[in-house]
């Protein structure tokens, strides 16, 4: 995994921020403090993290700023902090105690409330959109839709506003069981991502074609 990627898992609480603020405001400091506390709390029950809470948020924030000169630095840091804190909040809400595929089985058996990949993507997208970013955009992508031997996988994508999804950053808390994975779309060597709207349109067209072929 390259240096641009972060795999730190946090157990900080979610925030309900809906107003725009800048890097030097108390709320950014609060989010960063949550990330740091969460890292310490998680250390006893997780694989040793690659970086501390502050460093993890800073690394993702730098990658978001690098999406383009139009990206506001305050929005980049806020998005990074929210991505980590929301991952932790969802992990608690979903009652994550197992690897992803085991948790999927529990969800399908009714033993857990949520936690399939599209749940993570949907909830992460919703939370980030609450921030009302002006220079960033939250998108969705799907992988494996054209591979009958693999399960579809969904994720949230963060892009510079107006850019196509494939120039963005994957925000995927599912694949490592509540540990936030992120990477530029083109550098994610596990999944080949496609825009969610394109995948859905293709599936709809196939269903229509099958219906037309029926006697």
C-alpha positions as CSV (number, residue, x, y, z in Angstrom):
1,X,0.0,0.0,0.0
2,X,1.5,3.3,-1.0
3,X,2.2,6.2,1.3
4,X,-0.9,8.1,0.0
5,X,-3.2,5.5,1.5
6,X,-4.3,5.4,5.1
7,X,-5.7,2.4,6.9
8,X,-6.1,3.7,10.4
9,X,-9.3,2.7,12.2
10,X,-10.9,5.1,14.6
11,X,-13.6,4.8,17.2
12,X,-14.4,8.5,17.7
13,X,-17.9,9.8,17.9
14,X,-19.8,11.3,14.9
15,X,-20.4,15.0,14.7
16,X,-23.4,16.8,13.4
17,X,-21.7,19.8,11.8
18,X,-23.7,21.4,9.0
19,X,-22.1,24.8,8.9
20,X,-19.0,25.8,7.0
21,X,-15.9,26.7,9.1
22,X,-12.2,27.0,8.4
23,X,-9.1,25.1,9.5
24,X,-8.4,27.4,12.5
25,X,-11.9,27.1,14.1
26,X,-12.6,25.2,17.3
27,X,-14.7,22.6,15.6
28,X,-11.8,21.4,13.4
29,X,-9.8,21.1,16.6
30,X,-12.6,19.1,18.1
31,X,-12.8,16.7,15.2
32,X,-9.0,16.2,15.3
33,X,-9.1,15.6,19.1
34,X,-11.8,12.9,18.5
35,X,-9.6,11.2,16.0
36,X,-6.6,11.2,18.4
37,X,-8.7,9.9,21.3
38,X,-10.1,7.2,19.1
39,X,-6.7,6.0,18.0
40,X,-5.6,5.5,21.6
41,X,-8.9,3.7,22.5
42,X,-8.6,1.3,19.5
43,X,-4.9,0.5,20.0
44,X,-5.6,-2.4,22.3
45,X,-7.8,-4.3,20.0
46,X,-6.6,-3.6,16.5
47,X,-3.6,-4.1,14.3
48,X,-0.9,-1.4,14.9
49,X,-1.9,1.7,13.0
50,X,0.3,3.1,10.3
51,X,0.0,6.6,11.7
52,X,-1.5,8.5,14.6
53,X,-5.0,10.1,14.5
54,X,-3.7,13.5,13.7
55,X,-1.3,12.2,11.0
56,X,-4.1,10.1,9.4
57,X,-6.4,13.0,9.1
58,X,-3.6,15.3,7.8
59,X,-2.6,12.7,5.2
60,X,-6.1,12.4,3.8
61,X,-6.6,16.1,4.0
62,X,-3.4,16.7,1.9
63,X,-4.7,14.2,-0.7
64,X,-8.0,16.0,-0.9
65,X,-6.3,19.4,-1.3
66,X,-4.2,17.8,-4.1
67,X,-7.3,17.2,-6.1
68,X,-6.9,20.7,-7.5
69,X,-6.1,24.3,-6.6
70,X,-9.7,25.2,-6.3
71,X,-10.2,22.9,-3.4
72,X,-10.6,24.9,-0.2
73,X,-8.1,23.9,2.5
74,X,-10.6,24.2,5.3
75,X,-13.1,22.0,3.4
76,X,-10.4,19.4,2.8
77,X,-9.5,19.1,6.4
78,X,-13.1,19.0,7.5
79,X,-13.9,16.3,5.0
80,X,-10.9,14.2,6.2
81,X,-11.9,14.6,9.8
82,X,-15.6,13.7,9.1
83,X,-14.6,10.7,7.0
84,X,-12.7,9.2,10.0
85,X,-15.1,10.1,12.7
86,X,-18.1,8.9,10.7
87,X,-16.3,5.6,10.0
88,X,-16.0,5.1,13.7
89,X,-19.6,6.1,14.4
90,X,-20.9,3.7,11.8
91,X,-18.8,0.9,13.1
92,X,-20.4,1.2,16.4
93,X,-23.9,1.6,15.0
94,X,-23.4,-1.4,12.8
95,X,-22.0,-3.4,15.7
96,X,-18.9,-4.4,13.8
97,X,-17.0,-7.3,15.5
98,X,-16.0,-9.4,12.5
99,X,-14.3,-9.3,9.1
100,X,-16.5,-7.8,6.3
101,X,-17.8,-11.0,4.7
102,X,-18.7,-12.5,8.1
103,X,-20.5,-9.3,9.0
104,X,-22.3,-9.4,5.7
105,X,-23.6,-12.9,6.6
106,X,-24.9,-11.6,10.0
107,X,-26.7,-8.7,8.3
108,X,-28.3,-11.1,5.8
109,X,-29.4,-13.4,8.7
110,X,-30.9,-10.5,10.6
111,X,-28.2,-10.6,13.4
112,X,-26.9,-7.1,12.6
113,X,-28.8,-4.0,11.6
114,X,-26.6,-2.7,8.7
115,X,-23.1,-3.0,7.5
116,X,-23.2,-4.2,3.9
117,X,-20.8,-2.3,1.6
118,X,-23.6,-0.2,0.1
119,X,-24.8,0.7,3.7
120,X,-21.4,2.1,4.4
121,X,-21.3,4.0,1.1
122,X,-24.8,5.4,1.5
123,X,-24.3,6.6,5.1
124,X,-20.8,8.0,4.3
125,X,-22.2,9.9,1.3
126,X,-25.1,11.2,3.4
127,X,-22.9,12.4,6.2
128,X,-20.4,14.2,4.0
129,X,-23.1,15.9,2.0
130,X,-24.4,17.4,5.2
131,X,-21.3,19.5,5.3
132,X,-22.5,21.5,2.3
133,X,-19.1,21.6,0.6
134,X,-18.7,24.3,-2.1
135,X,-15.4,23.0,-3.6
136,X,-15.9,19.3,-3.1
137,X,-18.4,16.8,-4.4
138,X,-19.5,13.4,-3.0
139,X,-20.1,10.7,-5.5
140,X,-20.8,6.9,-5.5
141,X,-19.1,4.1,-7.4
142,X,-19.6,0.4,-7.9
143,X,-17.0,-2.4,-8.7
144,X,-17.5,-5.9,-10.0
145,X,-20.9,-5.3,-11.4
146,X,-19.9,-7.0,-14.7
147,X,-18.2,-9.9,-13.0
148,X,-20.6,-12.8,-12.2
149,X,-18.0,-14.5,-10.0
150,X,-17.6,-11.6,-7.6
151,X,-20.0,-9.6,-5.4
152,X,-20.8,-6.0,-6.3
153,X,-18.9,-3.5,-4.1
154,X,-20.0,0.0,-3.5
155,X,-18.1,3.0,-2.1
156,X,-18.2,6.8,-1.6
157,X,-15.9,8.9,-3.8
158,X,-14.8,12.4,-3.0
159,X,-13.9,14.7,-5.9
160,X,-13.1,18.3,-6.7
161,X,-16.5,19.8,-7.6
162,X,-17.2,19.2,-11.3
163,X,-14.6,16.5,-11.8
164,X,-15.5,13.0,-12.9
165,X,-15.5,10.4,-10.2
166,X,-12.3,8.7,-11.5
167,X,-10.3,11.7,-10.5
168,X,-11.4,11.5,-6.9
169,X,-10.5,9.6,-3.8
170,X,-12.1,6.3,-2.6
171,X,-13.5,6.4,0.9
172,X,-14.1,2.8,1.8
173,X,-14.7,1.8,5.4
174,X,-16.2,-1.6,4.5
175,X,-13.3,-3.6,3.1
176,X,-11.3,-3.6,6.3
177,X,-14.2,-4.0,8.7
178,X,-14.7,-0.5,10.0
179,X,-11.1,0.7,9.3
180,X,-11.1,3.6,6.8
181,X,-9.3,2.7,3.6
182,X,-8.7,5.6,1.2
183,X,-6.8,5.9,-2.1
184,X,-7.0,7.8,-5.3
185,X,-9.4,6.0,-7.6
186,X,-6.7,5.1,-10.1
187,X,-4.4,3.7,-7.4
188,X,-6.9,1.3,-5.9
189,X,-5.5,-2.0,-7.1
190,X,-8.2,-4.2,-5.6
191,X,-11.2,-2.8,-7.4
192,X,-12.0,-1.3,-10.8
193,X,-14.5,1.4,-10.0
194,X,-17.3,2.7,-12.3
195,X,-19.7,5.5,-11.7
196,X,-22.8,4.2,-9.9
197,X,-25.2,5.9,-12.2
198,X,-23.6,4.3,-15.3
199,X,-23.8,0.8,-13.7
200,X,-27.4,1.3,-12.7
201,X,-28.3,2.5,-16.2
202,X,-26.7,-0.6,-17.7
203,X,-28.6,-2.9,-15.4
204,X,-31.8,-1.2,-16.2
205,X,-31.2,-1.5,-19.9
206,X,-30.4,-5.2,-19.5
207,X,-33.7,-5.8,-17.7
208,X,-35.6,-3.9,-20.4
209,X,-33.9,-6.0,-23.1
210,X,-34.8,-9.2,-21.3
211,X,-38.3,-8.1,-20.9
212,X,-38.6,-7.3,-24.6
213,X,-37.2,-10.7,-25.5
214,X,-39.9,-12.5,-23.6
215,X,-42.7,-14.0,-25.7
